[in-house]
């Protein structure tokens, strides 16, 4: 049986993302497996992950390429 790893609200951080001219602060909730839940205005809009090759991929939901690029940059900066 697979063990589900929970997202940790206490470790969340916030990033500023430009959604086609509309800048908003979104919350990013990490889990211990390296997956990130992306929350915008109280709604989960995606879950993203870094795969084995350290490529940033969207696992659930659909984000535009420019948003994914910004989000990847912000997450890497947060952990740098």
N, C-alpha and C positions, 0 to 999 in steps of 0.2 A: 504494500500500500504506500502510495506517495504521501509525503508529509507536505502540507501546504505551509508556506512561510508567509507570515503576516506582514503587512506594511506597518511601519512604525511612525505614528503621528508625532511622537516626541522628537523625531529626527528630521521632520520636514523642514524645507527651506523654500524661500520664495524667489522667483526670478521675473524679470521684466521682459516680455515678449511683444514684438510688433506684429499684430494681426492686420496686415494691409492698411496701415495708417492709424490703427486703433491700438495704442499701447496699453497692455493690461499686465497686472501682476498675477502670476499663477503660482499655485503651490505644487511642490514636488515632494512626494512621499517615497522614500526608499524602503527596500526590504533587504534582508541579509543575503539574498541570492543575486543581488545586482540588478534587480528590476525596479523601475520607477513608475509610480502612478502619478499622472498629471491631472490636476484639478483646477478648473477655471470656473470661478463664480459659483462654487459649491457643487459642480457637476464634474464627474470623472470624464475627461475627454480622450484619454489614451493611457496605455501602459507601454513603456518602452524598455529596451534592454540593450546591453552591450553583448554581442555574441562572442564566440571564441576568438575571432580575428579582431576584436575590439571595434567592430562596426556597430553603429548605432542603428537599431531597427525597431520599428513599431510593431508590437505584438498584438495589441488590441486597439481598436479605434483607427481613425485615419487622420493624419496631420499632413498639411502641405509641406513640400520640400523646404521652403524657406523657414517655416516654423520648426521643423526637425533640426535644421542647421543651427538655428539660434539656441534651441533647447540643448542640443549636444554640447555646444560651446559653453553654455551656462553651467551645465552639470559638471563638465570637466574642470572648469574654473573653480567650482565650489569645492571639489575634492583635491585641487592642486595645492 
